[in-house]
């Protein structure tokens, strides 16, 4: 069985040092984990991953890039 993964990225509107959660969970694979928070702190992500034996994947974000919707 493949190890579960939690995919997260840094939020764009939060600066370092602010007292707001800096990460957004983009998706999960290999587990039926359901999150009820829109934004989450790094420590919380790490605790959840340790509890379910998952790996956390931090996605790269491009600075000043437009969000484009791609239709197939």
C-alpha positions as CSV (number, residue, x, y, z in Angstrom):
1,X,0.0,0.0,0.0
2,X,1.3,3.4,-1.0
3,X,1.9,6.0,1.8
4,X,-0.9,8.6,2.1
5,X,0.0,12.2,0.9
6,X,-1.4,15.6,1.9
7,X,-0.8,18.3,-0.7
8,X,-0.6,21.8,0.7
9,X,0.5,25.3,-0.6
10,X,1.2,28.6,1.0
11,X,-1.6,31.1,0.9
12,X,-0.9,34.2,-1.2
13,X,-2.5,36.9,1.0
14,X,-0.7,36.0,4.2
15,X,2.7,37.3,5.0
16,X,5.3,35.8,7.3
17,X,4.9,36.8,10.9
18,X,1.1,37.3,10.6
19,X,-1.0,35.4,13.1
20,X,-3.1,33.7,10.4
21,X,-2.8,30.1,9.1
22,X,-0.3,30.2,6.2
23,X,-1.3,27.0,4.3
24,X,-4.3,25.7,2.3
25,X,-4.8,22.0,1.8
26,X,-5.1,21.4,-2.0
27,X,-5.9,17.6,-1.8
28,X,-5.2,14.3,-0.2
29,X,-4.3,10.9,-1.8
30,X,-4.2,7.4,-0.3
31,X,-6.5,8.1,2.6
32,X,-10.1,9.1,3.3
33,X,-9.1,12.2,5.3
34,X,-11.7,15.0,5.4
35,X,-10.6,18.5,6.6
36,X,-13.2,21.0,7.8
37,X,-10.9,24.0,7.9
38,X,-10.2,26.2,4.9
39,X,-6.8,27.3,6.1
40,X,-4.4,25.4,8.4
41,X,-1.1,26.0,10.2
42,X,2.1,24.0,9.4
43,X,2.2,22.5,12.9
44,X,-1.4,21.2,12.5
45,X,-0.6,19.7,9.1
46,X,2.5,17.9,10.6
47,X,0.4,16.6,13.5
48,X,-2.3,15.2,11.3
49,X,0.3,13.6,8.9
50,X,2.1,12.0,11.9
51,X,-1.2,10.7,13.3
52,X,-2.3,9.0,10.0
53,X,1.2,8.1,8.7
54,X,1.0,10.5,5.8
55,X,3.7,12.4,3.9
56,X,3.2,16.2,3.5
57,X,3.9,17.5,0.0
58,X,4.5,21.3,-0.2
59,X,3.5,22.6,-3.6
60,X,5.6,25.3,-5.3
61,X,3.7,28.5,-5.9
62,X,4.7,31.1,-8.5
63,X,4.8,34.6,-7.4
64,X,2.6,37.1,-9.3
65,X,1.1,34.5,-11.5
66,X,-2.5,34.6,-12.7
67,X,-4.9,31.8,-11.7
68,X,-6.1,30.4,-15.0
69,X,-8.9,27.9,-15.4
70,X,-8.1,25.3,-18.0
71,X,-11.1,23.5,-19.7
72,X,-10.5,20.1,-21.2
